[in-house]
């Protein structure tokens, strides 16, 4: 009997791309731009001097394809360690059964809305998916949520399975939602803010049309996910990951009949430890400067969070230990939002936050220090494959950088843009940016590297700088959701247990649709007088 071809493992695919990158270092000549430091509102940034390109000897890569894995670890240590800590933290959370209790409780209450004709007509589950995706889209548009979505995959994939969908819908609720918002880019200081400063534009100017862009991409993006989710609901085998989701369905089946556990002394100890830490932080920092894009205001976020935890923590303790653990997760997310918007937290602080969550959950479960350690290691071990593949994906960029060909690629594409008409040039810029996501995945790094080139090209052809910035941030959003060089994407897929090949098979039509819509939204920036353009 003829055997069906086996789907390549994600590691195999990524290593094949490393091999291809090494071949390119033999073909493409070496080149180099000079760099200079500029000061932006987000700090000092290294940018390209667009007129400084010079040819240099390339450095063909051979045996280096085997050292790329090691160098990938060095290049992306933050994401790797963050994933490992998340694995340990959520293993302890899963042992408490808190997420399962929360999911079933939420879906049970949501199902009661089906008694109303309005909700039956639009579908309660459709409403849940839409609201969740809009929330994450706002997070992506306002403060550039990206790596943080890895933490939410562990919550929304089981939730999607419980609703009768698949892991792709769970990933889409947070990761795709944030990606759509990232492309709409209302007030993201890390991409839009830096790009506009380099282009010499007022910070977050042109927001009126950008808000229109955000609405349009959300309508089409969320609409596609709802269409797909309802097809899976009607026929689960329509899902390309039906077989892979056996793990999640098995977990769901094993946790149908959950019993609640009364809070004990250990649970109360965890409550008072968190409350003490929350009160100390509130006393030390009673007023906090919250930044949402261009808006900044003083607000007692930490004192309010401490008071809310004191109340809701006490209420949840009376219900059960599981509800209290769910309360800890909720306030971890609340402090995540406060930290990102008020204190510019990065992965270091987020990893610290989730590690602290793991410790207090272990205490609340009555575990000894040794038992907490064993559970944490088990969780980190379970998610180790996700961390390893992120390092391997980082090796692709290492090969291109060490081969001295990234700047040559930038120079060649920038030359091809010049000499075309305004719409053609803008379209080429958009395609250029979309393609560069496969080489440079950080939006901030792309803004610093690419905008000096795109800015000068715009001046040469008389194209609006605002239109150029718009091409940059829309192009920065969509293809990141499918490129195997993205550590965030690979981390998300590994946590969700979705093979990259199956994700690509599902996602390419969606990404192509969003790229075309993004291109159509660029045309008015040249043909219609818009405020700020």
N, C-alpha and C positions, 0 to 999 in steps of 0.2 A: 504494500500500500504506500502510495506517495505521501511523504510527510510535508505538511505545510511549512513554509519558511518561518524560521524563528525570528521574532522581533528583537532587534539589537538592544542590549542593555544601554541605559543612559551613559554609563561609563565608556562603553565601546564607541558610542556616537561622539562624545566629547573628545576622546583620544584621537578619533579619526580626524576631527576638525583641527586638533593640535598638529597632526601629521601634515594636513593640507596647508596650515599656516607656515610650517617649516619649508614646504615646497615653494611657497610664495616668496620666502626670503632669498631663494636662489634666483628668482625670476625678476622681481621688482628691484630697481636700483635704490640705493640708500639715499636718504635726504634728511635735512634737518632745518628746523626753524629756530631762531633765537627766542628765548623767553625773557619776559620782563615782569616785574611785580607791580601791580596796581592796587590801590586801596578802594574797597567797596564798603557798603553799609554792613556787609556780612563779614568784613575782615579783609586781610591782605590776600590777593589771588595772583597766581602765576598765569600769565596769558601769552599767547603767541604774538610775536612781531610779524605781521602779515607780509612785510616786504623784505624779510631777512632770509628767505629760503636759500639754501646752498646744497649742492650735491656732495655727498660723502660716500665713502666705501660702505657697501652693505656688508652685513656679517651673516652669511648663510648658516642656518641652524641644522645640525645633524643629531649628534648624541644628546643635544639639549632637550629633545622631545621627552627624554626620560627624566630629566631634572625639572621639567616644567611642573610636575606634580608638587615637588618640594617648594619651588618658587611660588606656585599658586597659593600654598599655605601662607607664605610670608606676605603675599600681596593682599590676601583677604582674611586676615586673622579675626577681625571684628565680627564678621558675619558667621564665621565658623564657630567661634566660641559662643556667640549669641545662640546659635541653633542648639549646641550641646546643652547649654544652661536651660533653654526652653524645654528640651526633651526631659531633663531631670525634673524641672518644676512641674510640668504637666503630667508626668508619671505619678507624682505624689498627689496631684489634684485628681487624677483619674482613680487612684486608689480610694479617695474619699467618696466617689460616686456623685460628687457635687454637680458636675456638668450634666450628667445624665438626668439627675433630678430636676435641674433647671430647664433642660430642653423639654422634657415631658410635661413639666408644669406649664411652661410657656405655650407649648402647642395645644395642651388641653384647654387653657384659657382662650387661646386664639380661636379654637374650634367652636367655642360658644357663639362667636360672632356670625356663624353660618345661619343662625336663626333669623337674621335680618336679611331681607331680600337684596338690599344694596350690596352687602358683603358677599352674598352667595353669587351675585351676578359678576362681580369683578374677581372673586376668588380671594379668600383670606391668605392663602399661601402666596399668591401673586403679589398681594400687598406687602407681605413680610419681606419677600425678595427685593421688591422695589425700594422699600424704606431703608433696608440694610445697605443696599448698593448706593443709594443717594447719600447716606451718612458717610460711607467710606469714600465716595466721590468728592464730597466736601473736604474730607481730611486730605485727600490727594491734591486738591485744587488750592487749598489754603496753606498747608504747611508741608506738602510734599511727602505724605506718608508712602513708604515703599517697603523698607526692610521690616517695619513693624507688622506688616500683614502676615508674616510667617507665624507670629504668635496666635493670630486669630484663625488660621486654617484649622488648628486642632479643635476649635470650638464649632466652626460652621460646617465642616465636613460631616461630623456626626449628626448635626442638626438637619442638614440636607437629606441624609440617609433616612432619618426618622420621619421626614416629611414625604418620603416616597420618591426622592430624586437620586442623584448620583454624586460622586465626589467632585465632578467638574462643576456642578451647580454650587456646591459648598465653597470651592475655591473662587468661583466667579463672584460670589456675594461680597467677599472682602478684597481679593487680589485684583480681579478685573474691575471692580468698582473703584478702587483707588487708582488704577491705571487710567481709567476714563477721566477721572478728575485731574490726574497729573497732566494729561494732554490738554484739557480745558484750561487749566492753569490760571485760576482767577488771581491769586495773590501769593504764589509760591516764591518765597524770597530766595530759595536755593537755585532756582533755574530762571524764572522770569525776572526776578529782582537783579540778579547778576547780569543777565543778558541785556536788560535795559540800561543798566549803568554803563556797561561796556559800549553800548550803542549811543550813549549820550542822551538818553530819554528820561523824562521824569518817572520816578519810581511808580510802578503799577498804573501808568497812564494807559488809556485805551481800554479800560476795564468794561465799558459798556458793551462793546462788540465781543469782548472775551466772555462776558456773561452769556451772550447769545450763543457763542460757540459751545460753552459748557452745557447749556440746555439742550442743544441739538445733539451733541455726542451722547448725552445721557439718554435721550429719547431712543435713539437707534441702538445704543449699546445695551441698555436694560431691556428694551423690546426684544432684542435677539436672544438674550438669556432667558426671558420669560417664554419665548416660543420654544426654545430648546428644552427648558425644564418641563413644560407641559407635554411635549412629545415623549420624554422619558417617563413621566408620570403615567401616561397611557400605555406605554410599552417599554418596560425597563430594559429589555434587550436591545433597544435602539441605541443605548449608551455604548460608546466605544470602550468604556472602562467597566462594563458590567461584571466581567470575570475578576478584574482587579479589586472591585469593591466588595468581594466576598469577605475580606477581613473586616470591613466596617459593618456589613450586614450581620456578620456573626457576633460582633460586639453589641450591636443593637438588639439582636435576639436574646443574648445572655442577660440583658439589663432591662427587660420588659417589666419584670415584677420586682421593683425596688422597694425595700423597706427603710423607713427613716429611723435614725439613731438619735437618742436624746443626748444633749450636750452634757459633758462631764467636766471634771476639774481641769483636765488638759485643755479642753476647748475654751474654758473661761480664761485659763492662763494665756492662751494665744490671743484672746480678745484684749486683755489688759496690756499685753506687750505691744500690740499694734496701736492701741489707744494712747499709750504713753508716748510712743514714737511720734504719732500724729500730733499730739498736744505740744510736744517739745518743738517740732518743726513750725507749728502755728505760732508759738510764742516768739521764737527766734526770727521768723519772717511773717509778721502779721499782715503786711500788704505786699502784693505781688504784681509785677508789671507783666500783664498778659499781652502777647503780640499775635494778632491774626492778620497776616499779610501786612498791609500798610496801616492798619488800625492798631493802636496801642493804648491800653488803659490800665489804671491801677484797680486791683480787685482783691479782696481778702480770700483768695482761693484756698490756701492751706487751712486757715481757721474754719472756713465753711466745710471743707472736706473732713476735718477732724470732728466737727459737730455732727455731720451726717453719719460718719462711721459710728460715733458713740450711740446714736439713736438706732440706726438700722442694724448695726451689729448686735445690739441688745435684743431687738425684735427677732432677728434671725436665730439667735441662741435659744429663744423660747420655742421656736418651731422645731428645729432639729440641728444636729451637727452638720448635715449635708447643706442645709440652707445657709449656715454660717460660713462654710467653706466657699459657697457660691458668692456670698457677700464679700469675702476676701478677694476673689477674682474680680468682682465688679469694681471694688475700690482700687485694685491694682491697675485696672484700665483707666480709672478716673485720675489716679496719680500719674499715669503715663501721659495723659492728655495735658495735665497741668505742667508736667515737667517739660514736654516738648514745646508748648506754647508760652510758658512763663520763664523757663530756665535754659532753653535751647539744648535740651538733653540729646545725646547721641546714643549709639549702641552700648557704650560703656555703662551709662546710667540705667538704660533699660535692662541690660543684663543683670545689673545689681538689684534692680527692682524685682525682677522675676526670681532671682536667687533668694532674696529675702522672703518672697511669697512661698517658695518651696520650704524654707526653714520653718516658718510659722505654721504652715499647713501640717508639716510633720509633727510639730509640737502639739497642734490641735488634735491630731489623730492619736495622741498618746504614745508616739514612737520614741524609742531611745535614740541618742545620737548615732549609734551604730546602725540602727534600722533606717533612720533618715538617710544616712550615707549610702546604704545598700540600695534603697529605693531610687535615690538620685542617680547613682551609677547605672542602675538598670534602665532608667529613662534615657540617659545620655548614650548608653550602648544601643538602645533601640533606634535612636535617631542618628547614629554615627554615620550611616551611609549618606545621609543628606549633607552632613558637614564635609565628608570626603569629596563628594562630587562638586561642591562649591569650590573647593581647592583646585580640583582638576580643571574646572571651567576657567579659573583664574590663570591657568597655565597657557591658555590660548593667547591672552593679551601679552603675557611674558614673552612668548616666542616672537610676536610681531614687534614688540618694543626692542628686544635684544637684537633682532634682525635689522633694526634701523629703517623700517619701511613705513611706519605709521604716518610720519610727516610727509613722505613721498605721496602717499595716497591722498592726504589732505590737499597737497599742492596740485596734484593732477586734477582732482575733482573741481577745485576752485577755478582753475584755468578753463575747464570745460563750461563753467557757468557764464563766464564773461562773453560778451558779444551777442547774447540772445536778447529777445524782447523782454519787457517787464514781466508779463505773465509766464513766459517760458523760463526766465531766470528764476522767478519765485518758485515755479514748479520744480526746477532742478535743485534749488536749495532744499526744498522739502524732501525730495527723494534722497538727496545727499545726507540730510540729517537722519532720515529714517534708516538709511543703510548704515550710517556710522554707529547706530545702536548696537550693531553686532560686534563692533571693535571697542567702543568706549561706552560702558553701561551707566556710569555715574552722570546724572543730569548736570550736577554742579561742574564736574570736570569738563563735560562737553561745552557748557556755556563759556568757560574760561578759555578753552582751546579753539573752538570753532567761531565764536562771535566776532573776534577781531578780523578773521578772514571774510566772513559774510558781511560785516559792516563795511569793509573797504570795497568789496564787490558791489554792494548796494550803492555806494557813493559814485562809483564809476559809471553805472548804468542809470542813475537817477531814480532808484527805487526807494520808497519810503522805508526808513529804518524800523518803523513800527510793524510794517508788513513782514520785514525780515525776521524780526523777533517772533512774530506770530508763526511764521513757517518753522522757526526753531522749536518753539515749545509744543506745537501740535506734532511735529515730526519726532519729538523726543518721547512722546507718550505711548504710541501704539505698538511699534515693532519690538519694544522692550518686553512685551508680553509673550513673545514667542522665540526670541533668540537664545540659543543654548549657552551663550557667553554670560548671560545675566545670572549672577550668583543668587539674587533674590528669587527669580523664577525657578531655578533648579532646586533651591531650598524649599520653596513652596510645594513643588511637585513631589519631592522626596518625602516631605512630611505627610502629604495627602496620599502617597503611594500610587501616584499616577506616572506611568512610563512616559518619557519625553516624546517618543514616537507617537503614542496615542494622543497626547496633548496637541502635538503639531497637526495631526490628522484632523482633530476637532477644531483647532484654533485658526488655521490658516484662512478659512473662508470668512470668519468673523473679523480677523485682523485686516484682510484685504478690503472688506466692506468699510471698516472704520478709516483705513488709509484713504480710500476714495472720497469718503465724506469729508475728511479733513482737508483734502486738496480742494474740493468744491467750496469749502468755507474760506479758503485763502483768496479766491478770485475777487470777492467784494473788496478786499483790502487794497486792490489796485484799481478796480473799476468804479467804485462808489465812494464818494466823500464821507468818511466816518470820523466821528469825534476822536481826537487823539492820533489819527493816522495822517 
